[in-house]
Each structure stands twice: as structure tokens, then as C-alpha cells.
Amino acid sequence: MSVPQAKQMRRAYGFDEVAIVPGNLTVNPAMTEVSFRIDQLEFALPIMASAMDAVVDPEFAIVFSKLGGLAVLNLEGVQTRYEDPAGVLEEIAATSQEESTGLLQRAYATPIKPELIGERIRQIKSADAVCAVSCTPANTKAFAPIAKEAGADVLVVQSTVTTARHNSYSEKGLTFPELVEQMAPMPVVVGNTVSFGACKELMETGVAAVQVGVGPGSACTSREVLGIGVPQVTATMDCAAARDQYYRESGRYVPIITDGGIRSGGDLCKAFAAGADAVMLGSILAACEEAPGRGHHWGMATPNADLPRGMRVPVGVDTTLQKVIHGPTSRTNGTENLIGALRTAMSMCGARAIRDFQQAELVVAPSIKTEGKQIQRAQG
């Protein structure tokens, strides 16, 4: 009897399954450089704050910009649906877990007010902060011109999965080369993707950066609902290979941003070692005093009226942006002083810059968090 031809699968890895190998050379952490560029915009921190209503509002965006990072405001969230979103945010935080998704669906059924898009952007810009905004492909044609006129600095076009080629019933869908030309000189960032081919095709459209990750976020349930996703280390490595191949062919370097699944400094460091140029954080920032979620976090697809792909998760309010980004901290779980962790890991690998750190060796290490830790686990 002949053996049937079966579909082949390759192994993919998440943050808990790999470890960074120290280098043959070490450097002083103070000598490391962690800045990040999107086109002509340079940021002191290689960290973006996720375009989620529990993470970013205009006040948060201003504070985060002053710290050197880039916060992305969701143009399809409560900030652009309500003149005063505080009451809605309070109600979302106060409702029970069982009723939270239904409440979110009702809250997000209120139509978006285009005039609020410009108002929120001008609020951020009036504080001399860098303003990034996000919308889905379906609303980009309508909202992008408003954002540009209001003075936004970066446009992020974001959906669960975004590709350069898309078939639809519309006569003419969103075309990224045209969008890039229309928005110039404002850089256009596009996400999300997880594969070499899709990432490279997006870069070939002229976009300024690509976000990597499908379903790893703490509030996202796309992997449970759809079964779609690739663990973040493998996704980052595949997209980094696409970036490097595109750079060799074109001479244009398009950064990739690992988006989702980062819970600690260790995860953050592994993302960079896997090839990321920057990371996007959600839940870890939602726990800050400055975040608007009031101790809760939910994703952009959670309020979907037909097929919710997220849930409201409790994160508490137990830290500040300053502590999370720069410390000082007395925590031992890696959830504060992320930049200190990154600089220290880079120093142990002899990496002076993030592009050097991308060359660090990674090993498959399923026991990396449990080996020799029996006492810690017993206490936990």
C-alpha cells in the first residue's frame, strides 16, 4: 500500500521556548544605543504603545512621547465616538466579566464622529508630542486625509491580518502604493503579518514599517476563534528575513515591529534578538497609572458585532510609565525597567546597537524558565 502524501509542518517557537546565548564580547550597558527610526522620525525608545483604548488616549500619548516612545491612538475607538469618553471607560471598567463583551459591543456601535479625529490629533500635537494614529483598511480612505490635515505624524493601517493583495467586492479597494503617495511625507506603517512572503510584498508597496504578530496579545482570542497565528519568535525571524532580503534587493531598510505577547523584559529582549527593530506593547502599559483602561485591557476586535476575537482582561493599576520604561524598580519579574533589561541583555551579547543585537544567537530552550527554579515555583 502506498503512503499518502501528508501536509508537512515546521516547528514554530514562542518566547517561552527560546533563550539568547551570551556573546564572546561584553560591553558596558551605558554604551548601548536603543533608538528607533521610522523614515525621518527618530525615537529614543524602540517601543510603541498599542492602538487600544485601554492603553492610549491623548494624555497617555503625550506622556509617552515625552519619554521617547511612540503611542498610537485608535481612530475607531471611544476617543472618536464620544465627546467625553470618560464615562464610557468607567462603565467598561465597572461591568462584570460576563457582561463586558456585550457592553463593549454596544459602546462601539455609536458612530465615529470625523470631527473628533481632528480634535484628538490636535490635542496631542498642541503639547509638541509626536502623534501616531491607527485605523483599519476599511476606513483608511475616509480617515487618513482627516488625520493628515490635522497634523498627525504617522499613519498605522492595522487589522488582524493585512496583505498587499486583497480580493473584495468593492470596485477599487485600498492600494498601499497609492496611499503611501497620498500621505507623503507622513510615513505609513502597516500590520499585521507573520510570514516572509506577505511581509516582503508589503515592503515592496513603499510602506515605512511593518507590524508582526497575529493573535499573541493577552486580550486577543483570534487564535482560539480562528485558529490562525504563528508564535512570535518564529514570526519575527521570518519577517526579519524578509526585511533583510528586501534591503539587499532595494537598498531600503524597512523596520519590523513585533506586536503582542510581550509580558516581561525577557520577552522584549528575545523579540529584538529574533530580529525586531521595535516592539509594540499593550497589557504591560495598560497597568500604568497613566493608561485610560482603569485596570482593564481589551483589544480592537473585542467589540466586533458579529465575531468578537478578544476579551476584556484585568491587569490592575500597579505601576507608572516611568517605572515600566526606565525604573527604578524592586520587582524581580521583569515587568519594570524594560529599557534597563534591553541594555543589559545587549551588553551581555556585545551588541552596541539593536541591529547588532539582532545577530545574537538564539537556542531552543523549553526549560529556560524552569531549570533549577523549583524553589521559586514552589513559592509562586
C-alpha positions in Angstrom: 0.0 0.0 0.0 1.4 3.4 -1.0 2.0 6.0 1.7 -0.3 9.0 1.3 1.2 12.5 0.8 0.6 14.4 4.0 0.8 18.1 4.6 4.2 19.0 6.1 4.5 21.2 9.1 7.6 23.0 10.5 8.2 23.8 14.2 7.5 27.4 15.3 8.6 28.9 18.6 7.3 31.4 21.1 9.1 33.5 23.7 9.0 30.7 26.4 10.7 28.2 24.2 13.9 30.0 23.3 16.9 31.7 25.0 19.5 34.2 24.0 23.1 33.0 24.0 25.6 35.4 25.6 28.3 36.7 23.2 32.1 36.3 23.2 32.4 40.0 24.0 30.6 42.1 26.5 30.1 45.9 26.6 29.1 48.5 29.2 25.3 48.8 29.1 25.7 52.6 29.1 27.4 52.3 25.7 24.4 50.6 24.0 22.2 52.6 21.6 18.5 51.7 21.5 17.0 54.4 19.3 14.4 53.6 16.5 13.6 55.2 13.2 10.5 55.3 11.0 11.6 57.2 7.9 12.9 60.5 9.1 11.4 60.2 12.6 13.7 59.1 15.3 12.6 57.9 18.7 14.8 57.4 21.8 12.9 54.3 22.7 12.2 51.3 20.4 8.8 50.9 21.9 5.3 51.7 20.5 2.2 51.8 22.7 -0.6 49.7 21.2 -3.6 51.3 19.5 -6.0 50.1 22.1 -8.5 52.2 24.0 -7.3 50.8 27.4 -3.7 51.8 26.6 -3.7 55.1 24.6 -5.7 58.3 24.9 -4.4 61.8 24.1 -2.9 62.3 27.6 -1.1 59.0 27.5 0.2 59.7 24.0 1.7 63.0 25.2 3.4 61.5 28.2 4.7 58.5 26.2 6.1 60.8 23.5 7.9 62.9 26.1 9.6 59.6 27.4 10.8 59.0 23.8 8.4 56.4 22.6 5.5 56.4 20.1 1.9 55.9 21.2 -0.7 55.0 18.6 -4.2 56.4 19.0 -7.1 54.2 17.8 -9.2 56.3 15.4 -12.0 53.8 15.6 -12.3 53.7 19.4 -14.1 55.5 22.2 -11.9 58.6 21.7 -13.5 59.4 18.3 -17.0 58.1 19.2 -17.7 60.2 22.3 -17.1 63.9 23.1 -16.3 62.8 26.7 -15.2 59.1 26.7 -14.5 59.1 30.5 -18.0 57.9 31.3 -17.8 55.0 28.8 -14.4 54.0 30.1 -15.7 54.0 33.7 -18.7 51.8 32.7 -16.4 49.3 30.9 -14.2 49.0 33.9 -17.1 48.6 36.3 -19.1 45.9 34.5 -18.8 42.2 35.3 -16.6 40.0 33.2 -19.7 38.1 31.9 -21.3 41.3 30.6 -18.1 43.1 29.4 -18.1 42.0 25.8 -21.8 42.9 25.3 -21.2 46.3 26.8 -18.2 46.8 24.6 -20.2 45.9 21.5 -22.9 48.4 22.5 -20.4 51.2 23.3 -18.6 50.7 19.9 -21.9 50.7 18.0 -22.0 54.5 18.5 -20.9 56.1 15.1 -17.4 57.6 14.8 -17.5 61.4 14.6 -15.0 62.6 12.0 -14.6 65.9 13.7 -13.3 64.2 16.8 -10.5 62.6 14.8 -9.0 66.0 14.1 -9.7 67.2 17.6 -7.9 64.4 19.3 -4.9 64.7 17.0 -4.7 68.5 17.6 -4.8 67.8 21.3 -1.7 65.7 21.1 0.1 68.0 18.7 -0.6 71.1 20.9 1.7 69.5 23.5 4.5 69.2 21.0 4.2 65.4 21.1 4.6 63.0 18.1 1.2 61.8 17.1 0.6 58.3 15.5 -2.9 57.2 14.6 -4.4 53.9 13.6 -7.4 52.8 11.5 -8.5 49.6 9.8 -8.1 49.2 6.0 -11.9 49.6 5.5 -11.8 53.1 7.0 -8.4 54.3 5.8 -9.6 56.1 2.7 -12.1 58.2 4.8 -9.9 58.8 7.9 -6.4 59.1 6.5 -7.0 62.5 4.8 -8.5 63.9 8.1 -5.5 62.7 10.1 -3.1 64.3 7.6 -4.9 67.6 7.6 -5.0 67.6 11.4 -1.2 67.2 11.6 -0.7 63.5 12.5 2.9 62.3 12.2 2.4 58.6 11.5 -0.4 56.6 10.0 -0.8 53.0 11.0 -3.1 50.8 8.9 -3.9 47.8 11.1 -6.0 44.7 11.0 -5.7 41.1 12.3 -4.1 40.1 9.0 -3.1 42.6 6.4 -1.7 41.7 2.9 -0.6 43.7 -0.1 -3.0 41.8 -2.3 -6.7 41.7 -1.3 -9.8 40.5 -3.2 -13.1 42.2 -2.3 -16.4 43.1 -3.7 -15.5 46.8 -3.8 -14.7 48.3 -7.2 -11.4 49.6 -6.0 -10.0 48.6 -2.6 -7.2 50.1 -0.6 -4.0 50.2 -2.6 -0.9 50.8 -0.4 1.3 52.4 -3.1 -1.4 55.0 -3.7 -1.9 55.5 0.0 1.8 56.0 0.6 2.0 58.6 -2.2 -1.1 60.4 -0.9 0.1 60.6 2.7 3.7 61.6 1.9 5.7 62.8 3.7 3.8 61.1 6.5 5.1 57.6 6.9 2.6 54.7 6.6 3.0 51.7 8.9 1.1 48.5 8.0 0.2 45.4 10.0 -0.2 42.7 10.9 1.6 39.9 9.2 3.7 36.8 10.2 5.2 35.4 7.0 8.2 36.0 4.8 6.2 36.4 1.6 3.4 38.6 2.9 5.9 40.8 4.8 8.2 41.3 1.8 5.2 42.2 -0.5 4.1 44.8 2.0 7.5 46.3 2.0 7.5 46.5 -1.8 4.5 48.7 -1.7 6.6 51.5 -0.2 5.3 51.4 3.4 7.6 52.7 6.1 7.4 49.8 8.6 5.6 46.5 9.1 4.0 45.2 12.3 4.4 41.5 13.1 2.1 39.3 15.1 -1.3 37.6 14.7 -3.0 36.7 18.0 -0.4 36.7 20.7 -1.7 39.6 22.7 -3.2 38.9 26.2 -6.6 40.4 25.2 -6.8 38.7 21.8 -8.7 35.5 21.2 -8.1 35.2 17.4 -6.1 32.0 17.8 -9.0 30.4 19.7 -11.7 31.8 17.4 -9.9 31.4 14.1 -7.0 29.0 14.7 -4.7 31.4 12.9 -1.3 32.7 14.1 2.4 32.0 14.3 4.3 32.1 17.6 6.1 35.4 17.9 9.8 34.3 17.8 9.3 32.4 14.5 7.1 35.1 13.1 9.7 37.8 13.9 12.5 35.7 12.4 10.6 35.1 9.2 9.7 38.8 8.8 13.2 39.9 9.7 14.5 37.6 6.9 12.0 39.4 4.5 13.3 42.8 5.7 16.9 41.8 5.1 16.2 40.3 1.7 14.2 43.4 0.6 17.1 45.6 1.8 19.6 43.6 -0.2 17.4 44.0 -3.3 16.4 47.6 -2.9 18.8 49.3 -0.5 15.8 50.5 1.5 15.6 49.4 5.1 12.1 48.8 6.4 11.9 48.2 10.1 9.7 45.5 11.6 7.8 45.9 14.8 7.0 42.8 16.9 3.4 43.4 18.2 1.9 41.4 21.0 2.8 38.7 23.5 5.5 40.6 25.4 5.0 40.2 29.1 8.4 41.0 30.5 11.9 42.3 29.8 13.0 38.8 28.8 10.3 38.6 26.1 11.2 42.0 24.9 14.9 41.1 24.6 14.1 37.9 22.7 12.0 39.9 20.2 15.0 42.0 19.4 17.3 39.1 19.2 14.9 37.4 16.8 15.2 40.4 14.5 12.8 43.1 15.6 13.6 46.8 15.2 11.0 47.8 17.7 8.2 46.3 19.8 4.6 47.3 20.4 3.3 46.8 24.0 -0.3 46.6 25.2 -1.2 44.9 28.5 2.1 45.8 30.3 1.3 49.5 29.6 -2.4 49.2 30.4 -1.4 48.5 34.0 0.2 52.0 34.3 -1.5 54.9 36.2 -1.4 57.0 33.0 -3.4 54.4 31.0 -7.1 55.1 30.4 -8.3 51.5 30.9 -8.7 51.8 34.7 -7.1 48.4 35.4 -8.5 46.6 32.4 -7.4 45.9 28.9 -9.2 44.9 25.7 -8.4 44.5 22.0 -9.6 46.2 18.9 -11.5 43.1 17.8 -13.2 42.5 21.1 -16.3 44.7 20.4 -16.8 43.2 16.9 -20.6 42.9 16.5 -20.5 39.6 14.6 -17.4 37.7 15.7 -15.6 39.0 18.7 -12.0 38.0 18.8 -10.9 39.3 22.1 -11.9 39.8 25.7 -11.6 42.3 28.5 -8.8 41.2 30.8 -7.9 42.6 34.2 -4.4 43.9 34.6 -4.8 46.2 37.6 -3.2 49.5 38.1 0.1 49.0 40.0 2.9 50.9 38.3 3.8 54.0 36.3 5.1 54.6 32.8 8.4 55.8 34.2 8.9 52.6 36.2 7.9 50.3 33.3 10.2 52.0 30.9 13.2 53.2 33.0 12.6 52.1 36.6 13.9 52.2 39.2 12.2 49.0 40.4 12.3 46.5 43.2 10.3 43.9 41.1 12.1 40.7 40.2 9.7 39.5 37.4 10.9 41.8 34.6 7.8 43.9 34.2 9.5 47.2 35.0 12.6 49.0 33.7 12.3 47.4 30.3 15.0 49.6 28.8 17.4 48.6 31.5 16.7 45.0 30.7 17.3 45.6 27.0 20.6 47.5 27.5 21.8 44.8 29.9 21.0 41.9 27.5 22.6 43.8 24.7 25.7 44.3 26.8 26.0 40.6 27.6 25.9 39.9 23.8 28.4 42.5 22.9 25.8 44.5 21.0 26.3 48.2 20.8 23.2 48.8 18.7 19.9 46.9 18.1 21.0 45.8 14.7 24.0 44.2 16.3 21.7 42.5 18.9 19.6 41.1 16.0 22.6 38.9 15.2 22.7 37.3 18.7 22.3 33.5 18.7 19.0 32.0 19.9 18.7 28.4 21.0 15.6 26.2 21.5 15.3 26.0 25.3 12.0 24.8 26.6 13.4 24.5 30.1 14.8 28.1 30.2 12.3 29.3 32.7 12.1 26.2 34.9 15.6 24.8 35.1 16.8 25.0 38.7 13.8 27.0 39.7 12.0 24.5 41.9 12.1 26.7 45.0 10.8 29.8 43.1 8.0 27.7 41.6 7.0 26.3 45.0 6.8 29.8 46.4 4.8 31.1 43.4 
